[in-house]
Amino acid sequence: MYVEAILVFLGEALIAIGVFFDIIASIGMLRLPDFYSRIHALTVGTIGGAVVPLIGVALLALGAPFLGVYRLYLAGAAIITAILLLMLAPTGTHVIARAAYRSGAAKPLYISIDELATKSEGRGGEKR
Amino acid sequence: MDLSTQITYFISAVIPLYFIAFILYFVRILRGPTIPDIVIAIDALGYDLAVFLAVLAILFKSPLLIPCPIVLALWIYALDIYVAKYLEAREIGA
């Protein structure tokens, strides 16, 4: 009985933390002034707001009393999604940030020194 | 109190907070000045929806919902890649 209770409380704590990060990330996505600072809000919302609650869901499923066999399936799929997100989110964010910078679609507004513009990185770094 | 009722109360308390996050992301999607802004807002919304589906799978006590977040996360990643390819090289490799 204690193991289930511990797992359930741990899962619920992680889900609560995840929701907290999600709210913070969505507020940050609105309030942050510039595209490149909004990426920070995105990664907060992705890692803190998606991977952490998914692990919480997995623990909760393992400890939850409802239908015996399927909770293992649910926990496994949640952990797989969490691991996938850990791999996908950083690369996706990096790719979109680099494309935004190189194509000039999102100009860095709040910036004093733009090191990347001076040195020719990769394919010559298109001029904005 | 029984564990399953406690879980149900907890998750039904968490769901409105998820809706608040969805609405705020959706505001950024509508307002986003540049294309990459919209893309990262859709990213965040998509990953958030994936977690919401997983939480709903717990609430409805059935594993029917759980394969969908895996595919959703992969699709959101593919969206990033294609938009980035289009922005940089004006072609998607089709």
Backbone of each chain as ProteinMPNN parsed JSONL, in Angstrom:
{"seq_chain_A": "MYVEAILVFLGEALIAIGVFFDIIASIGMLRLPDFYSRIHALTVGTIGGAVVPLIGVALLALGAPFLGVYRLYLAGAAIITAILLLMLAPTGTHVIARAAYRSGAAKPLYISIDELATKSEGRGGEKR", "coords_chain_A": {"N_chain_A": [[0.85, -1.198, 0.0], [2.014, 1.174, 0.751], [3.874, 1.641, -1.225], [2.396, 2.184, -3.53], [1.12, 4.528, -2.693], [3.287, 6.282, -2.337], [4.316, 6.394, -4.943], [2.124, 7.507, -6.266], [1.851, 10.002, -4.999], [4.303, 11.14, -5.642], [4.118, 11.213, -8.429], [1.954, 12.955, -8.705], [3.068, 15.235, -7.61], [5.072, 15.814, -9.484], [3.48, 16.295, -11.717], [2.143, 18.544, -10.863], [4.288, 20.352, -10.656], [4.935, 20.419, -13.348], [2.672, 21.636, -14.464], [2.849, 24.103, -13.299], [5.231, 25.053, -14.458], [4.302, 25.159, -17.049], [2.337, 27.185, -17.012], [3.963, 29.35, -16.354], [5.616, 29.367, -18.599], [3.808, 29.921, -20.64], [2.956, 32.463, -19.946], [5.417, 33.727, -20.124], [5.849, 33.403, -22.841], [4.127, 35.26, -23.843], [4.868, 37.658, -22.649], [7.578, 38.149, -23.079], [9.822, 40.184, -24.961], [11.109, 39.695, -27.413], [11.852, 37.61, -30.267], [14.014, 35.891, -29.84], [14.249, 35.814, -27.129], [11.899, 34.658, -26.517], [12.298, 32.05, -27.153], [13.481, 31.004, -24.959], [11.283, 30.875, -23.234], [9.88, 28.964, -24.605], [11.501, 26.641, -24.334], [11.468, 26.348, -21.61], [8.764, 25.767, -21.286], [8.74, 23.407, -22.646], [10.655, 21.485, -21.643], [10.434, 21.7, -18.781], [7.672, 21.862, -18.679], [6.701, 19.721, -20.135], [8.297, 17.358, -20.266], [8.796, 16.78, -17.573], [6.117, 16.547, -16.367], [5.324, 14.354, -17.878], [6.953, 12.286, -16.96], [5.956, 12.332, -14.432], [3.353, 11.456, -14.958], [3.946, 8.878, -15.73], [4.941, 7.761, -13.339], [2.686, 8.073, -11.775], [0.908, 6.421, -13.123], [2.119, 3.959, -12.725], [1.785, 3.666, -9.989], [-0.91, 3.863, -9.682], [-4.102, 2.503, -8.725], [-5.887, 1.583, -10.653], [-7.018, -0.455, -13.49], [-5.083, -3.249, -13.819], [-3.063, -4.444, -15.745], [-2.861, -2.617, -17.805], [-1.809, -0.297, -16.805], [0.926, -0.46, -16.778], [1.504, -0.388, -19.474], [0.666, 2.174, -20.034], [2.416, 3.661, -18.449], [4.842, 3.014, -19.671], [4.538, 4.074, -22.273], [4.316, 6.752, -21.64], [6.862, 7.289, -20.603], [8.405, 6.796, -22.832], [7.523, 8.861, -24.499], [8.47, 11.001, -23.004], [11.257, 10.654, -23.159], [11.593, 10.869, -25.906], [10.784, 13.53, -26.245], [12.834, 14.767, -24.862], [14.86, 14.429, -26.648], [13.892, 15.567, -29.022], [12.958, 18.205, -28.624], [15.118, 20.118, -27.987], [16.656, 19.994, -30.403], [14.782, 20.718, -32.359], [14.163, 23.301, -31.543], [16.626, 24.546, -31.789], [17.039, 24.362, -34.529], [14.987, 25.916, -35.59], [15.584, 28.38, -34.533], [18.088, 28.974, -35.652], [17.386, 29.035, -38.337], [15.623, 31.176, -38.309], [17.357, 33.242, -37.668], [19.239, 33.186, -39.761], [17.693, 33.478, -42.051], [16.717, 35.906, -41.615], [14.166, 36.308, -40.846], [13.345, 36.773, -38.241], [14.398, 39.444, -36.615], [17.07, 40.175, -34.386], [16.185, 42.213, -31.82], [16.673, 43.319, -29.194], [19.647, 43.759, -28.735], [23.085, 44.298, -28.247], [25.707, 43.77, -29.155], [26.354, 42.003, -32.018], [27.726, 39.174, -32.444], [27.567, 37.105, -34.213], [26.96, 38.139, -36.667], [29.245, 39.405, -37.491], [31.362, 37.473, -37.875], [31.807, 35.131, -40.523], [29.708, 32.656, -40.537], [29.187, 29.218, -41.139], [27.349, 28.877, -44.066], [28.251, 31.437, -44.952], [26.426, 33.134, -43.755], [23.703, 34.79, -44.29], [23.278, 38.187, -45.181], [21.419, 40.457, -43.211]], "CA_chain_A": [[0.0, 0.0, 0.0], [2.824, 2.39, 0.842], [4.6, 1.921, -2.483], [1.492, 2.895, -4.443], [0.873, 5.901, -2.228], [4.474, 7.103, -2.622], [4.385, 6.646, -6.393], [1.04, 8.416, -6.675], [2.139, 11.38, -4.547], [5.436, 11.64, -6.433], [3.602, 11.55, -9.762], [1.13, 14.161, -8.639], [3.954, 16.387, -7.39], [5.723, 16.153, -10.76], [2.482, 16.895, -12.613], [1.894, 19.915, -10.384], [5.437, 21.158, -11.086], [4.827, 20.605, -14.796], [1.632, 22.632, -14.777], [3.397, 25.408, -12.888], [6.154, 25.5, -15.506], [3.529, 25.476, -18.255], [1.73, 28.514, -16.871], [5.053, 30.331, -16.442], [6.107, 29.436, -19.985], [2.835, 30.598, -21.513], [3.033, 33.892, -19.64], [6.674, 34.206, -20.713], [5.714, 33.486, -24.3], [3.413, 36.492, -24.193], [5.46, 38.885, -22.115], [8.965, 38.408, -23.509], [9.673, 41.142, -26.054], [11.831, 39.434, -28.656], [11.722, 36.197, -30.636], [15.09, 35.048, -29.307], [14.015, 35.56, -25.701], [10.744, 33.753, -26.385], [12.756, 30.657, -27.257], [13.678, 30.541, -23.573], [9.98, 30.48, -22.696], [9.494, 27.697, -25.241], [12.2, 25.477, -23.776], [10.946, 26.137, -20.253], [7.486, 25.085, -21.427], [8.882, 22.065, -23.204], [11.327, 20.539, -20.742], [9.79, 21.724, -17.471], [6.232, 21.729, -18.785], [6.241, 18.532, -20.86], [9.015, 16.13, -19.913], [8.605, 16.505, -16.14], [4.821, 15.929, -16.082], [5.19, 13.021, -18.48], [7.533, 11.336, -16.006], [4.982, 12.255, -13.344], [2.249, 10.591, -15.398], [4.422, 7.489, -15.714], [4.968, 7.29, -11.94], [1.297, 7.986, -11.297], [0.291, 5.238, -13.723], [2.672, 2.76, -12.075], [1.252, 3.503, -8.645], [-2.373, 3.992, -9.596], [-4.725, 1.189, -8.495], [-6.876, 1.126, -11.644], [-6.825, -1.674, -14.29], [-3.73, -3.683, -13.519], [-2.019, -4.659, -16.759], [-2.691, -1.51, -18.75], [-1.074, 0.856, -16.266], [2.338, -0.576, -17.19], [1.552, 0.089, -20.863], [0.521, 3.629, -19.994], [3.657, 4.238, -17.923], [5.897, 2.864, -20.671], [4.356, 5.034, -23.366], [4.614, 8.103, -21.137], [8.32, 7.451, -20.485], [8.938, 6.89, -24.202], [7.281, 10.219, -24.981], [9.358, 11.934, -22.297], [12.605, 10.529, -23.721], [11.54, 11.45, -27.255], [10.754, 14.989, -26.135], [14.162, 15.242, -24.466], [15.727, 14.476, -27.838], [13.365, 16.357, -30.136], [12.711, 19.625, -28.353], [16.276, 20.99, -28.198], [17.091, 20.109, -31.807], [13.796, 21.502, -33.099], [14.286, 24.723, -31.185], [17.871, 25.083, -32.368], [16.904, 24.492, -35.984], [14.13, 27.04, -35.953], [16.269, 29.631, -34.168], [19.126, 29.251, -36.654], [16.738, 29.432, -39.595], [15.078, 32.525, -38.14], [18.45, 34.22, -37.723], [19.903, 33.234, -41.079], [16.828, 33.993, -43.12], [16.345, 37.279, -41.306], [12.721, 36.411, -40.58], [13.177, 37.394, -36.922], [15.628, 40.218, -36.371], [17.318, 40.352, -32.941], [15.982, 43.624, -31.509], [17.328, 43.752, -27.963], [20.986, 43.19, -28.828], [24.032, 45.41, -28.416], [26.812, 43.313, -30.032], [25.922, 40.798, -32.728], [28.973, 38.513, -32.839], [27.373, 36.148, -35.313], [26.913, 38.833, -37.952], [30.588, 39.816, -37.94], [32.162, 36.384, -38.478], [31.009, 34.421, -41.528], [29.518, 31.303, -39.998], [28.492, 28.275, -42.022], [27.306, 29.258, -45.469], [28.381, 32.869, -45.198], [25.522, 33.955, -42.923], [23.084, 35.812, -45.164], [23.185, 39.524, -44.563], [19.997, 40.727, -42.942]], "C_chain_A": [[0.886, 1.249, 0.0], [3.475, 2.714, -0.495], [3.681, 2.669, -3.434], [1.312, 4.34, -4.004], [2.057, 6.794, -2.564], [4.529, 7.436, -4.101], [3.331, 7.654, -6.808], [1.365, 9.834, -6.239], [3.293, 11.97, -5.341], [4.957, 12.058, -7.817], [2.791, 12.82, -9.727], [1.999, 15.388, -8.415], [4.591, 16.8, -8.715], [4.733, 16.788, -11.719], [2.2, 18.326, -12.176], [3.043, 20.84, -10.801], [5.325, 21.439, -12.578], [3.804, 21.649, -15.153], [2.131, 24.018, -14.413], [4.334, 25.94, -13.965], [5.39, 25.9, -16.759], [2.932, 26.866, -18.17], [2.814, 29.582, -17.011], [5.502, 30.483, -17.896], [5.098, 30.167, -20.865], [2.811, 32.092, -21.216], [4.293, 34.475, -20.258], [6.56, 34.34, -22.211], [5.007, 34.766, -24.696], [4.218, 37.718, -23.819], [6.833, 39.171, -22.701], [8.949, 39.18, -24.824], [10.144, 40.617, -27.406], [11.718, 37.949, -28.971], [12.762, 35.349, -29.906], [14.954, 34.883, -27.814], [12.799, 34.666, -25.529], [11.161, 32.299, -26.525], [13.001, 30.101, -25.865], [12.355, 30.083, -22.979], [9.549, 29.155, -23.3], [10.176, 26.515, -24.567], [11.806, 25.266, -22.324], [9.646, 25.358, -20.338], [7.642, 23.682, -21.931], [9.506, 21.109, -22.202], [10.612, 20.526, -19.392], [8.315, 21.426, -17.581], [5.78, 20.496, -19.512], [6.97, 17.279, -20.401], [8.736, 15.781, -18.457], [7.214, 15.938, -15.868], [4.645, 14.581, -16.747], [5.804, 11.962, -17.577], [6.59, 11.2, -14.809], [3.82, 11.351, -13.698], [2.691, 9.141, -15.342], [4.416, 6.946, -14.286], [3.544, 7.107, -11.43], [0.641, 6.733, -11.837], [0.806, 3.975, -13.034], [2.021, 2.552, -10.719], [-0.248, 3.443, -8.58], [-3.008, 2.613, -9.488], [-5.545, 0.699, -9.674], [-6.248, 0.138, -12.609], [-5.367, -2.105, -14.41], [-2.792, -3.672, -14.685], [-1.779, -3.38, -17.528], [-1.912, -0.353, -18.149], [0.395, 0.756, -16.624], [2.493, -0.06, -18.626], [1.514, 1.606, -20.883], [1.818, 4.267, -19.513], [4.758, 4.148, -18.963], [5.766, 3.882, -21.781], [4.665, 6.448, -22.888], [6.116, 8.312, -21.05], [8.938, 7.561, -21.868], [8.732, 8.304, -24.727], [8.211, 11.21, -24.302], [10.753, 11.868, -22.899], [12.639, 11.137, -25.115], [11.583, 12.964, -27.167], [12.121, 15.516, -25.744], [15.078, 15.321, -25.675], [15.224, 15.496, -28.834], [13.351, 17.842, -29.829], [13.96, 20.474, -28.557], [16.667, 21.116, -29.66], [16.093, 20.947, -32.597], [13.937, 22.978, -32.811], [15.527, 25.324, -31.824], [17.705, 25.328, -33.855], [16.085, 25.718, -36.337], [14.803, 28.365, -35.602], [17.318, 29.98, -35.218], [18.482, 29.711, -37.956], [16.187, 30.85, -39.484], [16.189, 33.556, -38.257], [18.99, 34.348, -39.136], [18.99, 33.839, -42.128], [16.396, 35.421, -42.835], [14.875, 37.427, -41.022], [12.496, 37.079, -39.238], [14.459, 38.127, -36.592], [15.824, 40.361, -34.877], [17.22, 41.828, -32.575], [16.832, 44.045, -30.314], [18.725, 43.18, -27.925], [21.96, 44.346, -28.997], [25.154, 44.992, -29.355], [26.359, 42.022, -30.687], [27.163, 40.093, -33.249], [28.764, 37.703, -34.11], [27.416, 36.873, -36.655], [28.325, 39.129, -38.44], [31.298, 38.633, -38.582], [31.27, 35.581, -39.417], [30.878, 32.986, -41.05], [28.778, 30.469, -41.04], [28.515, 28.781, -43.441], [27.291, 30.792, -45.575], [27.374, 33.712, -44.455], [24.883, 35.067, -43.732], [22.992, 37.143, -44.438], [21.704, 39.825, -44.344], [19.476, 41.86, -43.798]], "O_chain_A": [[0.573, 2.247, -0.649], [3.618, 3.878, -0.867], [4.084, 3.645, -4.067], [1.344, 5.26, -4.822], [1.878, 7.923, -3.019], [4.753, 8.583, -4.486], [3.601, 8.551, -7.606], [1.18, 10.776, -7.011], [3.278, 13.153, -5.679], [5.334, 13.115, -8.323], [2.915, 13.67, -10.61], [1.717, 16.458, -8.954], [4.647, 17.987, -9.037], [5.083, 17.711, -12.454], [2.036, 19.216, -13.01], [2.812, 21.966, -11.242], [5.584, 22.556, -13.027], [4.03, 22.464, -16.047], [1.873, 24.989, -15.123], [4.259, 27.108, -14.348], [5.764, 26.847, -17.451], [3.003, 27.64, -19.124], [2.622, 30.589, -17.693], [5.739, 31.597, -18.366], [5.484, 30.945, -21.737], [2.661, 32.903, -22.13], [4.27, 35.56, -20.839], [7.103, 35.276, -22.799], [5.26, 35.305, -25.773], [4.258, 38.698, -24.562], [7.218, 40.335, -22.809], [8.153, 38.871, -25.711], [9.635, 41.046, -28.442], [11.515, 37.128, -28.076], [12.467, 34.258, -29.419], [15.479, 33.92, -27.256], [12.671, 33.986, -24.511], [10.45, 31.405, -26.063], [12.777, 28.92, -25.598], [12.287, 29.051, -22.31], [8.941, 28.321, -22.629], [9.534, 25.51, -24.261], [11.805, 24.132, -21.845], [9.428, 24.413, -19.58], [6.782, 22.836, -21.685], [8.956, 20.041, -21.936], [10.225, 19.462, -18.908], [7.744, 20.803, -16.686], [4.582, 20.213, -19.527], [6.341, 16.246, -20.169], [8.469, 14.623, -18.135], [7.118, 14.917, -15.186], [3.897, 13.741, -16.247], [5.257, 10.868, -17.435], [6.436, 10.118, -14.243], [3.348, 10.575, -12.868], [1.915, 8.266, -14.955], [3.956, 5.832, -14.036], [3.231, 6.129, -10.751], [-0.093, 6.051, -11.121], [0.046, 3.039, -12.786], [1.733, 1.421, -10.327], [-0.819, 3.032, -7.57], [-2.517, 1.656, -10.086], [-5.883, -0.483, -9.722], [-5.039, -0.085, -12.546], [-4.54, -1.423, -15.015], [-1.792, -2.955, -14.645], [-0.639, -3.068, -17.875], [-1.403, 0.492, -18.884], [1.06, 1.782, -16.763], [3.472, 0.61, -18.956], [2.235, 2.247, -21.648], [2.276, 5.267, -20.066], [5.531, 5.092, -19.131], [6.755, 4.49, -22.192], [5.214, 7.253, -23.641], [6.608, 9.39, -21.384], [9.884, 8.323, -22.069], [9.636, 8.887, -25.326], [8.69, 12.151, -24.935], [11.375, 12.905, -23.128], [13.588, 11.834, -25.473], [12.318, 13.616, -27.909], [12.541, 16.573, -26.215], [15.967, 16.17, -25.734], [16.018, 16.22, -29.434], [13.696, 18.655, -30.687], [13.877, 21.486, -29.252], [16.976, 22.213, -30.124], [16.487, 21.786, -33.406], [13.844, 23.811, -33.713], [15.504, 26.446, -32.33], [18.154, 26.342, -34.389], [16.424, 26.467, -37.253], [14.612, 29.362, -36.299], [17.431, 31.134, -35.63], [18.956, 30.646, -38.6], [16.267, 31.633, -40.431], [16.006, 34.612, -38.863], [19.179, 35.451, -39.65], [19.428, 34.608, -42.984], [15.789, 36.077, -43.682], [14.368, 38.547, -40.96], [11.563, 37.868, -39.092], [15.487, 37.507, -36.32], [14.866, 40.638, -34.155], [18.076, 42.619, -32.972], [17.61, 44.996, -30.395], [18.989, 42.232, -27.185], [21.715, 45.263, -29.781], [25.526, 45.75, -30.25], [26.02, 41.056, -30.003], [27.613, 40.367, -34.362], [29.644, 37.617, -34.966], [27.849, 36.307, -37.66], [28.589, 39.112, -39.642], [31.789, 38.748, -39.705], [30.092, 35.378, -39.124], [31.819, 32.199, -41.146], [27.873, 30.948, -41.723], [29.582, 29.085, -43.975], [26.411, 31.364, -46.218], [27.462, 34.938, -44.522], [25.443, 36.157, -43.853], [22.674, 37.211, -43.251], [20.855, 39.497, -45.173], [18.302, 42.218, -43.702]]}, "seq_chain_B": "MDLSTQITYFISAVIPLYFIAFILYFVRILRGPTIPDIVIAIDALGYDLAVFLAVLAILFKSPLLIPCPIVLALWIYALDIYVAKYLEAREIGA", "coords_chain_B": {"N_chain_B": [[-8.614, 8.689, 2.429], [-9.606, 7.222, -0.646], [-7.21, 6.101, -3.074], [-7.733, 6.306, -5.878], [-9.909, 8.081, -6.07], [-8.701, 10.309, -5.062], [-6.767, 10.783, -6.999], [-8.433, 11.388, -9.151], [-9.693, 13.739, -8.262], [-7.44, 15.4, -8.071], [-6.484, 15.562, -10.715], [-8.657, 16.579, -12.055], [-8.597, 19.05, -10.955], [-6.317, 20.079, -12.058], [-6.711, 20.332, -14.744], [-8.138, 22.769, -15.63], [-6.014, 24.61, -15.403], [-4.328, 23.79, -17.395], [-5.913, 24.543, -19.541], [-5.811, 27.298, -19.343], [-3.123, 27.73, -19.999], [-3.189, 26.819, -22.643], [-4.83, 28.767, -23.832], [-3.285, 31.08, -23.52], [-1.022, 30.428, -25.053], [-2.318, 30.298, -27.481], [-3.015, 32.903, -27.898], [-0.52, 34.019, -28.377], [0.019, 32.693, -30.787], [-1.847, 33.878, -32.48], [-1.049, 36.495, -32.378], [1.596, 36.591, -33.022], [4.285, 38.347, -34.357], [6.265, 37.511, -36.282], [7.015, 34.779, -38.557], [8.622, 32.653, -37.385], [7.95, 33.127, -34.712], [5.289, 32.265, -34.566], [5.675, 29.608, -35.111], [7.183, 28.659, -32.927], [5.327, 29.047, -30.957], [3.358, 27.266, -31.712], [4.808, 24.945, -31.389], [5.162, 24.879, -28.574], [2.493, 24.717, -27.823], [1.764, 22.301, -28.988], [3.447, 20.395, -27.703], [2.487, 20.766, -25.167], [-0.143, 19.931, -25.469], [0.357, 17.254, -25.911], [1.17, 16.402, -23.386], [-1.135, 16.945, -22.02], [-2.858, 15.087, -23.104], [-1.72, 12.765, -22.116], [-2.185, 13.117, -19.399], [-4.939, 13.089, -19.415], [-5.317, 10.477, -20.146], [-4.741, 9.22, -17.775], [-6.8, 10.248, -16.22], [-9.125, 9.241, -17.448], [-8.725, 6.637, -16.997], [-7.866, 4.789, -18.919], [-5.783, 3.206, -21.338], [-6.069, 4.135, -23.895], [-5.573, 6.586, -24.948], [-2.891, 7.018, -25.017], [-0.964, 6.428, -27.129], [-1.116, 8.576, -28.84], [0.243, 11.025, -27.947], [2.929, 10.372, -28.519], [3.11, 10.335, -31.312], [2.273, 12.901, -31.81], [4.305, 14.485, -30.689], [6.386, 13.824, -32.429], [5.378, 14.823, -34.812], [5.268, 17.558, -34.285], [7.94, 18.135, -34.078], [8.695, 17.575, -36.699], [7.379, 19.629, -37.979], [8.878, 21.804, -37.097], [11.339, 21.241, -38.393], [10.66, 21.353, -41.12], [9.714, 23.969, -41.473], [11.993, 25.355, -40.822], [13.74, 24.472, -42.806], [12.421, 25.556, -44.994], [12.538, 28.289, -44.461], [15.291, 28.766, -44.564], [16.303, 27.729, -47.004], [14.392, 28.048, -48.845], [13.181, 25.789, -49.897], [11.583, 22.62, -49.441], [12.568, 20.182, -49.848], [10.997, 18.507, -51.243]], "CA_chain_B": [[-9.378, 8.766, 1.173], [-9.124, 6.206, -1.574], [-6.214, 6.67, -4.002], [-8.236, 6.672, -7.212], [-10.711, 9.323, -5.993], [-7.773, 11.437, -4.869], [-6.173, 11.078, -8.317], [-9.437, 12.037, -9.995], [-9.851, 15.133, -7.818], [-6.227, 16.175, -8.371], [-6.339, 15.827, -12.153], [-9.706, 17.502, -12.508], [-8.209, 20.404, -10.533], [-5.18, 20.555, -12.859], [-7.109, 20.532, -16.148], [-8.351, 24.183, -16.008], [-4.727, 25.318, -15.554], [-3.848, 23.495, -18.759], [-6.674, 25.338, -20.51], [-5.269, 28.662, -19.31], [-1.881, 27.725, -20.783], [-3.542, 26.717, -24.067], [-5.358, 30.044, -24.328], [-2.18, 32.047, -23.622], [-0.224, 30.08, -26.237], [-3.08, 30.604, -28.688], [-2.919, 34.349, -28.111], [0.768, 34.264, -29.041], [-0.076, 32.228, -32.176], [-2.587, 34.861, -33.274], [-0.422, 37.808, -32.393], [3.02, 36.489, -33.321], [4.617, 39.184, -35.524], [7.035, 36.86, -37.352], [6.664, 33.367, -38.755], [9.176, 31.776, -36.349], [7.199, 33.257, -33.461], [4.115, 31.396, -34.618], [6.102, 28.21, -35.095], [7.548, 28.18, -31.581], [4.108, 28.983, -30.134], [2.708, 25.995, -32.038], [5.608, 23.909, -30.715], [4.835, 24.807, -27.146], [1.107, 24.255, -27.686], [1.721, 20.882, -29.34], [4.012, 19.566, -26.632], [1.584, 20.882, -24.024], [-1.28, 19.058, -25.753], [0.776, 15.864, -25.724], [1.133, 16.104, -21.951], [-2.53, 16.965, -21.6], [-3.44, 13.794, -23.479], [-1.241, 11.741, -21.181], [-2.88, 13.311, -18.124], [-6.317, 12.628, -19.608], [-5.326, 9.007, -20.136], [-4.836, 8.823, -16.369], [-8.111, 10.603, -15.675], [-10.159, 8.343, -17.968], [-8.359, 5.283, -16.547], [-7.76, 3.838, -20.04], [-4.547, 3.503, -22.08], [-6.399, 4.329, -25.306], [-5.145, 7.907, -25.4], [-1.473, 7.275, -24.772], [-0.069, 6.458, -28.292], [-1.232, 9.819, -29.607], [1.312, 11.999, -27.685], [4.209, 10.044, -29.165], [3.049, 10.784, -32.708], [2.139, 14.361, -31.825], [5.638, 15.073, -30.46], [7.184, 13.666, -33.653], [4.869, 15.734, -35.841], [5.654, 18.941, -33.973], [9.355, 18.226, -34.448], [8.777, 17.64, -38.162], [6.97, 20.988, -38.366], [10.06, 22.667, -36.916], [12.356, 20.981, -39.412], [10.241, 21.806, -42.455], [9.666, 25.439, -41.538], [13.378, 25.845, -40.835], [14.294, 24.246, -44.149], [11.824, 26.5, -45.952], [13.037, 29.653, -44.202], [16.702, 28.944, -44.941], [16.686, 27.394, -48.362], [13.224, 28.248, -49.712], [12.672, 24.533, -50.472], [11.319, 21.675, -48.36], [13.145, 18.879, -50.177], [9.958, 17.581, -51.724]], "C_chain_B": [[-8.756, 7.771, 0.194], [-8.21, 6.853, -2.614], [-6.868, 7.132, -5.292], [-9.112, 7.909, -7.134], [-9.78, 10.518, -5.824], [-7.147, 11.819, -6.205], [-7.181, 11.842, -9.165], [-9.627, 13.489, -9.576], [-8.648, 15.954, -8.254], [-6.204, 16.551, -9.845], [-7.447, 16.747, -12.624], [-9.451, 18.907, -11.988], [-7.13, 20.961, -11.443], [-5.648, 20.953, -14.254], [-7.404, 21.994, -16.474], [-7.044, 24.946, -16.188], [-4.155, 25.047, -16.934], [-4.599, 24.345, -19.77], [-6.173, 26.774, -20.525], [-4.003, 28.722, -20.159], [-2.199, 27.646, -22.272], [-3.974, 28.072, -24.609], [-4.21, 31.033, -24.512], [-1.294, 31.721, -24.814], [-0.974, 30.496, -27.49], [-3.054, 32.1, -28.958], [-1.608, 34.661, -28.816], [0.698, 33.807, -30.493], [-0.785, 33.283, -33.011], [-1.795, 36.136, -33.42], [0.991, 37.775, -32.93], [3.416, 37.323, -34.509], [5.316, 38.399, -36.63], [6.644, 35.385, -37.438], [7.301, 32.488, -37.684], [8.478, 31.919, -35.003], [6.03, 32.294, -33.438], [4.546, 29.948, -34.486], [6.451, 27.782, -33.675], [6.324, 28.175, -30.682], [3.366, 27.685, -30.423], [3.481, 24.837, -31.421], [5.156, 23.744, -29.284], [3.428, 24.258, -26.955], [1.02, 22.76, -27.955], [2.269, 20.009, -28.243], [3.101, 19.596, -25.417], [0.365, 19.998, -24.219], [-0.899, 17.603, -25.541], [0.707, 15.497, -24.247], [-0.301, 16.061, -21.474], [-3.205, 15.649, -21.935], [-3.002, 12.708, -22.507], [-1.97, 11.873, -19.848], [-4.325, 12.84, -18.25], [-6.38, 11.107, -19.615], [-5.407, 8.499, -18.703], [-6.258, 9.075, -15.872], [-9.165, 9.605, -16.144], [-9.831, 6.885, -17.675], [-8.32, 4.311, -17.721], [-6.537, 4.205, -20.844], [-4.814, 3.841, -23.54], [-5.76, 5.607, -25.832], [-3.637, 7.993, -25.527], [-0.625, 7.18, -26.049], [-0.077, 7.786, -29.009], [-0.134, 10.817, -29.243], [2.62, 11.674, -28.363], [4.197, 10.6, -30.581], [2.993, 12.306, -32.767], [3.497, 15.016, -31.637], [6.471, 14.969, -31.727], [6.711, 14.623, -34.73], [5.301, 17.174, -35.572], [7.122, 19.15, -34.322], [9.494, 18.344, -35.958], [8.361, 19.015, -38.653], [8.151, 21.94, -38.24], [11.023, 22.507, -38.069], [11.918, 21.571, -40.754], [10.197, 23.319, -42.544], [11.086, 25.986, -41.585], [13.985, 25.646, -42.217], [13.732, 25.271, -45.115], [12.407, 27.89, -45.743], [14.46, 29.812, -44.726], [16.905, 28.781, -46.42], [15.516, 27.528, -49.325], [12.802, 26.964, -50.422], [12.521, 23.564, -49.319], [11.899, 20.318, -48.707], [12.094, 17.924, -50.677], [10.355, 17.015, -53.074]], "O_chain_B": [[-7.551, 7.521, 0.209], [-8.409, 8.008, -2.991], [-6.592, 8.237, -5.759], [-9.073, 8.731, -8.051], [-10.027, 11.596, -6.364], [-7.005, 13.0, -6.522], [-6.832, 12.825, -9.82], [-9.714, 14.375, -10.427], [-8.802, 17.07, -8.749], [-5.941, 17.701, -10.198], [-7.226, 17.599, -13.485], [-10.018, 19.866, -12.51], [-7.021, 22.177, -11.598], [-5.044, 21.822, -14.883], [-6.959, 22.455, -17.525], [-6.963, 25.836, -17.034], [-3.578, 25.93, -17.568], [-4.013, 24.82, -20.743], [-6.113, 27.403, -21.581], [-3.824, 29.652, -20.946], [-1.56, 28.321, -23.079], [-3.554, 28.486, -25.69], [-4.15, 31.741, -25.517], [-0.855, 32.628, -25.52], [-0.375, 30.985, -28.448], [-3.068, 32.523, -30.113], [-1.575, 35.471, -29.743], [1.265, 34.469, -31.363], [-0.369, 33.558, -34.136], [-1.852, 36.792, -34.46], [1.544, 38.823, -33.264], [2.934, 37.052, -35.609], [5.001, 38.593, -37.804], [6.032, 34.827, -36.527], [6.61, 31.646, -37.11], [8.411, 30.962, -34.232], [5.794, 31.598, -32.45], [3.874, 29.15, -33.834], [6.079, 26.691, -33.245], [6.266, 27.39, -29.735], [2.809, 27.066, -29.516], [2.883, 23.856, -30.978], [4.816, 22.65, -28.833], [3.18, 23.45, -26.06], [0.31, 22.033, -27.261], [1.66, 19.004, -27.877], [2.95, 18.594, -24.717], [-0.119, 19.382, -23.269], [-1.703, 16.805, -25.058], [0.241, 14.414, -23.892], [-0.654, 15.243, -20.625], [-4.021, 15.146, -21.163], [-3.791, 11.846, -22.119], [-2.334, 10.87, -19.235], [-4.877, 12.261, -17.314], [-7.356, 10.513, -19.157], [-6.05, 7.485, -18.431], [-6.849, 8.234, -15.194], [-10.002, 9.167, -15.355], [-10.582, 5.991, -18.066], [-8.688, 3.146, -17.571], [-6.258, 5.389, -21.028], [-3.887, 3.837, -24.349], [-5.441, 5.707, -27.017], [-3.135, 8.96, -26.099], [0.418, 7.833, -26.07], [0.874, 8.098, -29.725], [0.408, 11.436, -30.158], [3.359, 12.58, -28.749], [5.149, 11.254, -31.007], [3.584, 12.927, -33.651], [3.823, 15.982, -32.326], [7.187, 15.907, -32.075], [7.518, 15.176, -35.477], [5.653, 17.914, -36.49], [7.505, 20.216, -34.806], [10.314, 19.119, -36.449], [8.917, 19.522, -39.628], [8.408, 22.762, -39.119], [11.475, 23.488, -38.659], [12.711, 22.211, -41.444], [10.591, 23.898, -43.557], [11.362, 26.954, -42.293], [14.661, 26.532, -42.741], [14.457, 25.801, -45.956], [12.732, 28.589, -46.703], [14.808, 30.861, -45.268], [17.595, 29.586, -47.046], [15.631, 27.164, -50.495], [12.129, 27.032, -51.451], [13.242, 23.661, -48.326], [11.739, 19.376, -47.931], [12.237, 16.706, -50.57], [9.616, 16.216, -53.65]]}, "name": "protein", "num_of_chains": 2, "seq": "MYVEAILVFLGEALIAIGVFFDIIASIGMLRLPDFYSRIHALTVGTIGGAVVPLIGVALLALGAPFLGVYRLYLAGAAIITAILLLMLAPTGTHVIARAAYRSGAAKPLYISIDELATKSEGRGGEKRMDLSTQITYFISAVIPLYFIAFILYFVRILRGPTIPDIVIAIDALGYDLAVFLAVLAILFKSPLLIPCPIVLALWIYALDIYVAKYLEAREIGA"}
